[in-house]
Amino acid sequence: MQTNLSDEARKLPRAAEAEAILRSCVHCGFCTATCPTYQLLGDELDSPRGRIYLIKQMLEGEEVTRATQTHLDRCLTCRNCETTCPSGVEYHSLLDIGRAMVEEKVERPVGEKLMRFFLRQVIPNPIIFDSSVKFGRLLTPVLPKSLSSKLPARITPPGTRPNTQHTRRMLILEGCVQPTLSPVTNAATARVLDRLGIQVQVAREAGCCGAMEYHLNAQDAGLQRARRNIDAWWPAIEAGAEAIIQTASGCGAFVKEYGHLLKDDPAYAEKARRVSELALDLVEILRAEKLESLQINSSKRLAFHCPCTLQHAQKLGGAVEAVLTRLGFSLTQVPNAHLCCGSAGTYSITQPVLSKQLRDNKLDALESGNPELIVTANIGCQTHLDGAGRTPVKHWIELVDEALTE
């Protein structure tokens, strides 16, 4: 795609990257076939191709309006289009660049500004988030459905974590919301890996991965959290930790981008590159192990929801399904498994109408095979789908841990 960046745009830190991405797009439109928002709204400007044109116009110096901001906000950043694109367009990077520029040029309504500020203050801070959830659960009977559905109906206690010392050691990112909403996930991970001779370590100073702030256009704040995590992990990395485990695929997708996002930071570029190399989704670790040594054979009938951050961002579609099948679980067929469930970080809060439509469509697909349970690999998807009050939803490692216990 021909493009001619304005003088203003050429001063942007990622101007060359934006221009290269724009030039890689051939305007074929294959992306529209798998874009969730285009399927719902039928508006070209709510498709990847349309948003690319909006960003191109902005970078070429044309007027930026509230409508431009709205169409970019509606994108889930599911990256389904990247899986579909025959030209390898790195759409999500261009979207980040475009959103940051729009944020500077278009004033948001006061209500939106306050909501986004609130989300940035609460969600990345585990102590504040935990207190907020506990307070919210007390008020559940009087809260509107849009808010009460965000609170888990049940929270499985974590149980004890093993303290066995193993030669093989791996770090784990605890995350910001998962310790409150699903504390059993990381504890179950530690127990399962312990059975495989792997010791899980926690760097307490590491917190939110930074994705939430970054994708709410507070990009500097998101990158600063990335730097803090790198600092927290670095002593263990130097001591020989062989991986950084991500049990939430949304976090994993972002941590794997640290190297790219901090490549121009002289103090962190090399460390960020190394952290991204070591960052592995939990399924990448388990699929390489001798799972037969776990000696489990569950007959539970499951539907697996593959998060967009796992299948499109990390290119690990089918990996969890293969592991669960090796362990003896029975998996149902899920139609249109490539489509987003509508969670997408804070999207279910900032775009509630579209998010609910996508969630209902996804649940219809997941339930079409009459599963006993739905399992997934990302805390955002888990709580979003479970909030509908239909088939229960858990993280897949919880089922493996339960089978070991049984």
C-alpha positions in Angstrom: 0.0 0.0 0.0 1.5 3.3 -1.1 1.9 5.8 1.7 3.4 9.2 2.4 3.8 10.1 6.0 3.4 13.7 7.1 6.3 15.6 8.6 4.6 15.3 12.0 4.2 11.6 11.7 7.8 11.1 10.7 8.8 12.5 14.1 7.0 9.6 15.9 9.4 7.1 17.6 7.8 4.2 15.6 7.4 6.1 12.3 9.5 3.8 10.3 7.8 0.7 11.7 4.3 2.2 10.9 5.3 3.0 7.3 6.7 -0.5 6.8 3.5 -2.1 8.1 1.3 0.1 5.9 3.4 -0.8 2.8 3.0 -4.5 3.6 -0.8 -4.3 3.3 -2.1 -5.2 -0.2 -5.7 -4.3 0.6 -6.8 -7.8 -0.3 -9.6 -7.9 2.3 -9.0 -11.5 3.5 -9.0 -10.1 7.0 -12.6 -9.0 6.9 -13.7 -12.6 6.7 -12.4 -13.4 10.2 -12.8 -10.0 11.9 -15.4 -10.3 14.8 -16.5 -6.7 14.8 -16.9 -6.6 11.0 -19.0 -9.7 11.2 -21.3 -8.1 13.8 -21.4 -4.5 12.4 -20.8 -5.0 8.7 -19.0 -1.6 8.5 -15.7 -1.5 6.5 -14.3 0.9 9.1 -14.8 -1.7 11.8 -12.6 -4.2 9.9 -8.8 -4.4 10.0 -8.6 -3.1 6.4 -10.8 -0.1 7.2 -8.8 0.7 10.4 -5.6 0.5 8.5 -6.9 3.1 6.1 -8.0 5.3 9.0 -4.5 5.1 10.5 -2.9 5.7 7.1 -5.0 8.8 6.6 -4.0 10.1 10.1 -0.3 9.4 9.5 -0.5 11.2 6.2 -1.8 14.4 7.9 -5.6 14.1 7.3 -8.1 15.2 10.0 -8.5 12.9 13.0 -12.0 12.8 14.5 -14.0 11.2 17.3 -15.3 8.7 14.7 -11.7 7.6 14.0 -11.2 7.0 17.7 -14.5 5.1 18.0 -13.6 2.7 15.2 -10.1 2.0 16.6 -11.6 1.5 20.1 -14.0 -1.1 18.8 -11.1 -3.4 17.7 -10.6 -6.3 20.1 -6.9 -6.7 19.1 -7.7 -10.4 18.8 -5.2 -10.6 15.9 -7.4 -13.1 14.0 -6.7 -10.9 11.0 -3.0 -11.6 11.4 -3.6 -15.3 11.2 -5.6 -14.8 8.1 -3.4 -12.2 6.3 -1.4 -13.7 3.4 1.0 -10.7 3.5 2.0 -11.0 7.2 0.8 -7.5 8.1 1.6 -6.8 11.8 -1.7 -5.1 12.3 -1.6 -5.0 16.2 1.6 -3.0 16.1 0.1 -0.5 13.7 -3.0 -0.3 15.8 -0.9 0.5 18.9 0.8 3.3 17.0 -2.5 4.7 15.7 -4.3 4.5 19.0 -1.5 6.4 20.7 -1.6 9.2 18.1 -5.4 9.4 18.3 -5.3 9.7 22.1 -3.2 12.8 21.7 -5.4 14.4 19.1 -8.9 13.6 20.2 -10.4 14.6 23.6 -12.4 11.8 25.1 -15.8 12.4 26.9 -15.3 12.9 30.6 -17.1 9.6 31.5 -14.7 7.6 29.3 -11.7 9.4 30.7 -12.8 8.6 34.2 -13.6 5.0 33.5 -10.2 4.4 31.8 -8.4 6.2 34.7 -10.3 4.0 37.2 -9.4 0.8 35.3 -5.7 1.8 35.2 -5.6 2.4 38.9 -7.5 -0.7 40.0 -6.8 -3.6 37.7 -2.9 -3.7 37.6 -2.7 -3.3 41.4 -3.4 -6.7 43.1 -4.1 -5.4 46.6 -6.5 -2.7 45.3 -8.1 -5.1 42.9 -8.6 -7.8 45.6 -10.2 -5.3 48.0 -12.4 -4.0 45.2 -13.7 -7.5 44.3 -14.3 -8.4 48.0 -16.3 -5.2 48.5 -18.2 -5.7 45.2 -19.2 -9.2 46.2 -20.8 -7.8 49.4 -22.9 -5.5 47.2 -23.8 -8.1 44.5 -27.5 -8.1 45.3 -27.8 -4.4 44.5 -25.2 -4.1 41.7 -26.4 -3.8 38.1 -26.1 -7.0 36.1 -23.3 -5.4 33.9 -21.1 -5.1 37.0 -22.2 -8.2 39.1 -21.5 -10.5 36.1 -17.8 -9.4 36.3 -17.6 -10.9 39.8 -17.0 -14.7 40.0 -19.9 -16.7 41.4 -17.4 -19.1 43.0 -13.7 -18.9 43.8 -11.9 -22.2 44.2 -9.4 -22.0 47.1 -5.8 -22.5 45.9 -4.8 -25.3 48.2 -1.2 -25.8 49.3 1.8 -25.3 47.0 4.7 -27.8 47.1 8.0 -26.7 48.6 10.1 -29.5 47.1 13.5 -28.5 45.8 14.2 -29.5 42.3 17.2 -29.1 40.0 14.9 -27.7 37.3 13.6 -24.2 38.3 11.2 -21.9 36.5 9.7 -18.5 37.3 6.0 -17.9 37.2 4.2 -14.6 36.7 1.4 -14.4 39.3 -0.5 -11.7 37.4 -2.7 -8.9 38.7 -6.3 -10.2 38.7 -5.7 -14.0 38.6 -4.7 -14.3 42.2 -8.0 -12.9 43.2 -10.4 -14.3 40.6 -8.8 -17.8 40.2 -6.2 -18.3 42.9 -6.2 -22.1 42.2 -4.7 -21.6 38.7 -1.1 -20.9 39.7 -1.2 -23.2 42.7 -2.4 -26.1 40.5 0.4 -25.2 38.0 3.0 -25.5 40.8 1.6 -28.9 41.9 1.5 -30.4 38.4 5.0 -29.2 37.6 6.2 -30.5 40.9 5.1 -34.0 39.8 7.2 -33.5 36.7 10.3 -32.5 38.7 10.1 -28.8 38.1 10.2 -26.2 40.9 8.1 -23.0 40.5 9.6 -19.8 41.8 7.7 -16.5 42.4 9.5 -13.1 42.1 7.3 -11.1 44.5 8.3 -7.8 43.0 6.9 -8.8 39.6 3.3 -7.8 39.1 1.0 -6.9 36.2 2.6 -7.6 32.9 1.7 -4.1 31.6 -0.7 -5.2 28.9 -3.8 -3.6 30.4 -2.3 -0.1 30.6 -0.6 -0.4 27.3 -3.7 -1.3 25.5 -5.7 1.5 27.2 -3.2 3.9 25.5 -1.2 4.5 28.7 1.7 3.0 26.8 4.5 4.5 28.9 3.0 3.1 32.1 2.7 -0.3 30.5 6.3 -0.3 29.5 7.4 0.8 32.9 5.7 -2.2 34.4 7.6 -4.3 31.9 10.9 -2.9 33.1 10.0 -3.5 36.7 9.2 -7.2 35.9 12.5 -7.6 34.1 14.3 -6.2 37.1 12.4 -8.6 39.4 13.1 -11.6 37.3 16.7 -10.9 36.4 18.5 -12.3 39.5 16.7 -15.7 39.0 17.4 -15.7 35.3 21.1 -15.1 36.0 20.9 -18.0 38.6 19.7 -20.4 35.9 15.9 -20.2 35.8 15.0 -22.0 32.5 11.7 -20.3 31.7 9.1 -17.7 32.8 5.8 -19.5 32.9 2.7 -17.7 31.8 -0.6 -19.2 32.9 -2.7 -16.4 31.4 -2.2 -16.3 27.6 -3.0 -12.6 27.5 0.0 -11.9 29.8 2.1 -14.3 27.8 1.5 -12.6 24.5 2.5 -9.3 26.0 5.6 -10.5 27.8 6.8 -12.2 24.6 6.6 -8.7 23.1 8.9 -7.1 25.7 11.9 -7.5 23.4 10.3 -5.7 20.5 8.7 -3.0 22.6 11.9 -2.2 24.4 14.4 -2.7 21.6 15.3 1.0 21.5 15.8 1.3 25.3 19.6 1.0 25.8 19.2 0.0 29.5 16.7 -2.8 28.9 16.9 -3.9 25.2 19.1 -6.9 25.8 17.4 -8.0 29.0 14.0 -7.6 27.4 15.0 -9.7 24.5 16.2 -12.5 26.9 13.0 -12.3 28.9 10.9 -12.7 25.8 12.9 -15.7 24.8 12.3 -17.3 28.2 8.6 -16.5 28.4 6.6 -19.6 27.7 2.9 -20.4 28.0 2.2 -23.3 30.4 1.2 -25.5 27.5 4.6 -25.1 25.9 6.2 -26.6 29.0 3.8 -29.4 29.5 3.7 -30.6 25.9 7.5 -31.2 26.0 7.3 -33.4 29.2 6.6 -37.1 29.6 3.0 -36.6 30.6 2.4 -40.4 30.7 4.4 -40.3 34.0 1.5 -38.4 35.6 -0.6 -41.6 35.2 -4.0 -40.0 34.9 -6.7 -40.9 32.5 -9.8 -38.7 32.9 -13.0 -39.3 31.0 -14.5 -35.8 31.5 -16.1 -34.3 28.4 -14.7 -30.8 27.9 -15.0 -28.0 25.4 -11.8 -26.0 25.1 -12.0 -22.3 24.3 -8.7 -21.3 22.7 -8.1 -17.6 23.6 -7.1 -15.3 20.8 -3.9 -14.5 22.6 -3.0 -18.2 22.5 -4.0 -19.1 19.0 -3.4 -15.8 17.1 -0.8 -13.9 19.1 1.3 -16.9 20.3 0.5 -19.2 17.4 -0.3 -22.1 19.8 -3.7 -23.1 18.5 -4.3 -26.8 19.1 -1.5 -27.1 21.7 -3.7 -27.4 24.7 -6.2 -29.6 23.0 -3.3 -32.0 22.2 -2.1 -32.1 25.8 -5.6 -32.7 27.2 -6.1 -35.5 24.7 -2.8 -37.1 25.7 -4.0 -37.0 29.3 -7.3 -38.8 28.4 -9.8 -36.0 28.4 -12.6 -36.1 25.8 -12.9 -32.9 23.8 -15.9 -31.7 21.9 -15.8 -30.0 18.5 -16.2 -26.3 18.7 -17.5 -24.5 15.6 -15.8 -21.2 14.6 -13.2 -21.8 17.3 -11.1 -19.0 15.7 -13.5 -16.2 16.8 -13.0 -14.0 19.9 -15.2 -14.5 23.0 -15.4 -10.7 23.5 -13.3 -10.5 26.7 -10.2 -8.9 25.2 -8.7 -7.4 28.4 -11.0 -4.5 29.4 -13.0 -4.6 26.2 -16.0 -6.2 28.0 -16.1 -3.1 30.2 -15.4 -0.4 27.5 -17.5 -2.1 24.8 -20.2 -4.0 26.7 -22.7 -4.4 23.9 -20.4 -5.9 21.4 -18.6 -7.9 24.0 -21.9 -9.5 25.2 -22.9 -10.4 21.6 -19.5 -12.1 21.0 -19.7 -13.9 24.4 -23.2 -15.3 23.7 -22.1 -16.5 20.2 -19.0 -18.1 21.6 -21.0 -19.9 24.4 -23.5 -21.2 21.8 -20.5 -22.7 19.9 -18.8 -24.1 23.0 -22.0 -25.7 24.3 -23.0 -27.2 21.0 -21.2 -30.4 21.9 -22.9 -30.7 25.3 -19.7 -30.6 27.4 -19.7 -31.1 31.2 -17.3 -28.2 31.5 -15.6 -25.4 29.5 -11.9 -24.9 29.9 -9.7 -22.1 28.7 -6.2 -20.7 29.1 -6.7 -17.0 30.0 -8.2 -15.5 33.1 -10.0 -12.8 31.1 -11.8 -15.3 28.9 -12.5 -17.5 31.9 -14.3 -14.9 34.0 -16.0 -13.3 31.0 -17.5 -16.6 29.8 -18.3 -17.8 33.3 -20.1 -14.5 34.1 -22.9 -15.6 31.8 -24.0 -18.2 34.3 -24.2 -21.0 31.8 -21.8 -23.9 31.6 -19.0 -23.5 34.3 -15.6 -22.4 33.0 -12.2 -23.2 34.5 -8.5 -23.0 33.5 -7.4 -26.2 31.9 -4.6 -26.8 34.4 -7.2 -27.0 37.2 -8.7 -30.1 35.6 -5.2 -31.7 35.3 -4.5 -31.0 38.9 -7.9 -32.4 40.0 -7.3 -35.6 38.0 -3.9 -36.0 39.8 -5.6 -35.6 43.1 -8.3 -38.1 42.3 
